[in-house]
C-alpha cells in the first residue's frame, strides 16, 4: 500500500502542454504533447498521473494534412460523449496549423473507437483549442496567428453549434501588447483555459514564447452573467498571475490546466516548466501544486515550487 504523504515535482518528465481532467468517477485523465500521436493516461491519483494506465488513442495516417506536430491535446466530456481537441498540421509552418476534433461515444475513453470529426473552421490558422460551457452553450477558445502589431498569436472566442462546429464571427479577447507577453522573439497569447468561481469566469492564458524563461500566465476576468462574446465583458490583468521562480529554479511556467483534489476540497494547477534558462523545450516537464483564493475572489497561484520542496499529496488521495 502506498503510504506517501508528500511528493516532489515534476510529476511527469518530458511532458509539455499538460491537460488533466477529473471525471465524475474520480479518475484523472492526463494528456500531453507527444508529437506524432495522442496518448491518454488514466490514474486514480493526481500526484501519480504519469504512472497510470496509458493508451494510444490516435495515430494519424502518415503524410496527411493533419499528421504532423500533434500538440496540446485536451480531453473534454460534453453531452455524454468524449472529445479530444488537438493541434496539428501538414509539416509546414504556422499558416497550416489547425485544431482537430475526435469523438468517442463509449463510456470509457480508454476503450471504444475514436472517430475523426474534422478540423475546426477557424477564421485564421491557430492552435491550443479549448471549450467553455456557459449557461448551456458551448464556446470555443483558441490562439490564432496574426500581427498585433508584432507577429504571434492572440486569444479568440467563437460560439459553437455542437462540439465540432463553429458558428458566427470570432471575437478577439486578448492580444499580446504588453512587454511581458513578447519575450523570446514573438508576441504570444496562447493556451487558454477556463476557471470558474465566486460568480466569475477566469480565462488564464500563456504569454511569450514557450522556449523563453519568461513564459508566464496571464488572466482575463468576466462576471459569470456577462456575454463572453463581447470583448468588453473581460478585464485583463496587466501583470502575470504566475511566472518563473529564480530562487526555486523553475522557469518558463505556462500552458496550464486546472483540476481538484480527489475529495474536491482543494484546487490544483497543472503546468509545464523548464529546469533552467535556455533549456531545450524537450525538457519541459509537468508540475502540479495547490492554489488558493484572494479576499477579492480572484485566484492566488503563488509561486512555482522547487524540485526539492515536499508537497502534501492532494486531499483525499
C-alpha positions in Angstrom: 0.0 0.0 0.0 1.3 3.5 -0.9 1.9 5.4 2.4 3.3 8.6 0.8 2.2 11.8 2.4 4.2 14.1 0.2 5.6 14.2 -3.3 8.0 16.4 -5.3 7.8 18.0 -8.8 7.9 17.3 -11.6 5.3 14.6 -11.7 5.9 13.8 -15.4 9.2 14.3 -17.2 9.3 15.5 -20.9 5.6 16.2 -20.8 4.7 19.6 -22.3 1.3 21.2 -22.6 -0.3 19.1 -19.8 -4.0 18.6 -19.6 -5.7 16.9 -16.6 -9.4 16.2 -16.5 -11.0 14.7 -13.4 -14.1 12.7 -14.3 -17.2 12.1 -12.2 -16.0 8.5 -11.5 -13.0 10.0 -9.7 -10.4 9.1 -12.3 -7.8 11.5 -13.5 -7.2 11.7 -17.3 -3.9 13.1 -18.4 -2.7 14.2 -21.8 0.5 16.0 -23.0 2.2 16.7 -26.3 3.7 13.6 -27.9 4.3 14.9 -31.4 3.3 12.0 -33.6 0.4 10.5 -31.6 -2.2 11.1 -28.9 -1.7 9.3 -25.6 -4.4 9.2 -22.9 -3.4 8.2 -19.3 -5.9 7.3 -16.6 -4.8 7.5 -12.9 -6.6 7.0 -9.6 -4.3 9.7 -8.1 -3.4 13.2 -9.2 0.2 13.0 -7.9 0.7 9.7 -9.7 -0.7 10.7 -13.1 2.4 9.7 -15.0 2.2 6.1 -13.7 -1.4 5.5 -14.7 -2.6 3.2 -17.5 -1.7 4.5 -20.9 -3.4 4.1 -24.3 -2.5 5.5 -27.7 -5.9 6.7 -28.8 -4.9 8.3 -32.1 -2.1 7.9 -34.6 -2.7 9.8 -37.9 -2.0 8.3 -41.3 1.5 9.4 -42.3 1.7 12.2 -44.8 -1.8 13.6 -44.4 -2.9 17.2 -43.8 -3.0 16.8 -40.0 -0.3 14.2 -39.5 2.5 16.4 -38.2 3.2 18.2 -34.9 0.3 17.0 -32.8 0.3 19.4 -29.9 -1.6 20.3 -26.8 -4.3 17.6 -26.7 -7.3 18.2 -24.4 -9.9 15.7 -23.3 -13.5 17.0 -22.7 -16.7 15.3 -21.7 -19.6 17.1 -23.5 -23.2 16.0 -23.7 -22.4 12.5 -22.5 -19.6 11.9 -25.1 -15.8 12.2 -25.1 -14.0 14.7 -27.3 -10.3 15.4 -27.8 -9.2 18.7 -29.2 -5.6 18.9 -30.5 -3.4 21.0 -32.8 -1.8 19.5 -36.0 -0.6 20.5 -39.5 0.9 19.1 -42.6 4.5 19.7 -41.6 4.6 23.3 -42.8 4.5 26.5 -40.8 2.0 28.3 -38.7 -0.2 29.0 -41.7 -1.2 25.3 -41.9 -1.9 24.8 -38.3 -5.5 23.9 -37.2 -7.3 22.5 -34.2 -8.8 19.0 -34.9 -11.6 17.1 -33.1 -12.0 13.4 -32.2 -15.2 11.9 -30.7 -15.7 8.7 -28.6 -19.3 7.8 -27.7 -18.2 5.0 -25.4 -18.4 5.2 -21.6 -14.7 4.6 -21.2 -12.4 6.9 -23.2 -9.6 4.4 -22.9 -11.6 2.0 -24.9 -14.0 2.2 -27.8 -13.4 3.9 -31.2 -12.2 7.5 -31.6 -13.7 9.0 -34.8 -12.4 11.9 -36.7 -14.9 14.9 -36.7 -12.7 17.2 -38.7 -10.6 20.3 -38.3 -12.4 23.3 -36.9 -13.0 26.0 -39.5 -11.4 28.9 -37.6 -11.1 32.2 -39.5 -7.3 32.2 -39.0 -4.8 29.4 -38.5 -4.3 28.6 -34.9 -3.5 26.2 -32.0 -4.4 25.4 -28.4 -8.2 25.0 -28.7 -10.4 24.5 -25.6 -14.1 24.5 -24.9 -16.0 26.5 -22.4 -19.5 25.5 -21.2 -21.6 28.5 -20.0 -25.3 28.7 -19.5 -26.0 25.6 -21.6 -23.9 27.0 -24.5 -20.6 25.9 -25.9 -17.8 28.4 -26.7 -14.5 27.7 -28.4 -11.4 29.5 -27.3 -8.1 29.3 -29.3 -4.9 31.0 -30.2 -5.0 32.5 -33.7 -1.9 33.7 -35.6 -1.5 37.2 -36.8 0.2 40.6 -36.3 -0.8 42.6 -33.1 1.2 44.5 -34.4 4.1 42.1 -33.8 3.8 38.7 -35.2 2.5 36.0 -32.9 -0.9 34.8 -31.6 -3.9 36.2 -29.8 -6.9 34.5 -28.0 -10.2 34.4 -29.8 -13.7 33.2 -28.8 -16.3 31.7 -31.1 -19.8 30.2 -30.4 -20.3 26.5 -31.2 -23.3 24.7 -32.8 -22.0 21.4 -31.4 -18.6 20.2 -30.2 -17.1 20.1 -33.7 -19.0 23.0 -35.5 -18.3 26.8 -35.1 -20.8 29.5 -35.8 -20.8 33.2 -36.4 -17.9 35.6 -36.1 -14.9 35.4 -33.8 -14.1 37.9 -31.0 -10.6 38.9 -30.1 -10.3 38.7 -26.3 -6.7 39.4 -25.7 -3.7 40.3 -27.8 0.0 40.3 -26.8 0.6 44.0 -26.4 2.4 44.1 -23.1 6.2 43.7 -22.8 6.0 40.5 -20.6 3.8 38.9 -23.4 6.5 39.5 -26.0 9.6 37.7 -24.6 11.6 35.2 -26.6 11.2 36.8 -30.1 7.4 36.5 -30.7 4.3 38.2 -29.3 2.3 35.3 -27.8 -1.1 34.8 -26.1 -1.9 31.1 -26.3 -3.1 28.1 -24.3 -6.4 29.5 -23.0 -8.1 27.6 -20.1 -11.2 28.4 -18.1 -11.6 28.5 -14.3 -14.9 29.4 -12.7 -15.5 30.5 -9.1 -17.2 33.2 -7.0 -19.6 34.3 -9.7 -16.8 34.9 -12.2 -15.1 33.3 -15.2 -11.3 33.5 -15.3 -9.6 32.9 -18.6 -6.0 32.0 -17.9 -3.6 32.0 -20.8 0.1 31.7 -21.6 2.2 34.6 -22.8 5.6 35.0 -24.5 7.4 32.1 -26.2 7.4 28.6 -24.6 11.2 28.5 -25.1 11.7 31.7 -23.2 12.4 31.6 -19.4 9.8 34.3 -19.1 6.9 32.2 -20.4 4.2 33.1 -17.9 0.4 33.0 -17.2 -1.9 36.0 -17.8 -5.6 36.3 -16.9 -8.8 37.8 -18.1 -11.8 38.1 -15.7 -15.5 38.2 -16.6 -18.7 38.3 -14.5 -20.4 34.9 -14.9 -23.6 36.5 -16.3 -21.9 38.6 -18.9 -21.6 37.9 -22.6 -18.4 36.0 -23.3 -18.5 37.0 -27.0 -18.2 40.7 -26.1 -14.6 41.8 -25.6 -15.8 44.5 -23.1 -17.0 41.8 -20.8 -13.4 40.8 -20.0 -10.9 42.6 -17.8 -7.2 41.9 -18.4 -4.6 41.7 -15.6 -1.7 43.9 -16.5 0.8 41.7 -14.9 1.5 37.9 -14.9 -0.5 35.9 -12.4 2.1 33.1 -12.4 5.7 33.3 -13.5 9.2 31.8 -13.1 10.9 31.5 -9.7 14.7 32.0 -10.0 15.0 31.2 -6.3 13.3 27.8 -6.7 14.9 27.0 -10.1 11.6 26.8 -12.1 11.4 28.7 -15.4 9.1 29.1 -18.4 6.0 28.3 -16.4 2.9 28.0 -18.6 0.4 26.1 -20.7 -1.6 25.0 -17.7 -4.9 23.3 -16.8 -6.9 23.1 -13.5 -8.2 20.3 -11.5 -9.3 19.4 -8.0 -8.1 17.0 -5.3 -9.9 13.6 -5.0 -12.3 14.9 -2.3 -12.9 18.2 -4.2 -11.6 20.3 -1.3 -8.5 21.7 -3.0 -7.8 23.4 -6.2 -4.7 22.4 -8.2 -2.9 24.0 -11.1 -1.1 21.7 -13.6 1.6 23.4 -15.8 4.8 22.7 -17.6 8.2 24.4 -16.9 11.9 24.2 -17.7 14.7 23.5 -15.2 17.0 26.3 -16.3 17.1 29.4 -18.6 17.8 28.4 -22.1 17.0 24.7 -21.5 15.8 22.7 -24.5 12.0 22.7 -24.9 12.2 18.9 -24.9 12.9 19.1 -21.2 9.5 20.7 -20.4 8.0 18.7 -17.6 4.6 18.6 -16.0 4.3 20.0 -12.5 1.4 20.4 -10.1 0.7 22.3 -6.9 -2.3 23.6 -4.9 -3.5 27.2 -5.1 -5.8 29.4 -3.1 -8.0 32.4 -3.4 -7.6 36.1 -2.5 -10.1 38.0 -0.4 -11.3 39.7 -3.6 -12.4 36.3 -5.0 -9.6 36.0 -7.6 -7.2 33.0 -7.7 -3.8 33.2 -5.9 -1.5 30.8 -7.8 1.5 31.7 -5.6 5.0 30.9 -7.0 6.2 27.7 -8.6 7.6 25.2 -6.0 11.1 23.9 -6.5 12.1 20.3 -7.1 13.4 19.8 -3.5 10.2 21.1 -1.9 8.0 18.4 -0.4 4.3 19.0 -1.3 1.5 17.4 0.6 -0.4 14.9 -1.6 -3.8 16.1 -2.7 -6.5 16.0 -0.1 -8.3 12.6 -0.2 -5.5 10.9 -2.0 
